[in-house]
Amino acid sequence: MDSFELWIAVVACLVGYGEVGLWLWRESNKSKEEGGWVVIEGKLYEQWMGVYNGKEYQDAVRVGIEALESKITEVPPSRKQ
């Protein structure tokens, strides 16, 4: 594995956690009538959802995506056989 492949793996985690955090937060704000089922308050993962939904983490996701896009233009991905 080279550094570019490692970069891809790390950014995938960064973006994945960011998306899950946003999704869970949105779901928690839906009423039961709207199909909401996620309850944050008093739950074990309340802090986790707050971190990954938070501004600082979402800013890091944006920076990670921008850096990845820049890196891809420098070193286009190739298929290894």
Summary of the structure (lengths in Angstrom):
residues: 81
radius of gyration: 16.5
end to end distance: 14.1
largest distance: 50.9
contacts: 183
relative contact order: 0.16
helix: 70%
strand: 0%
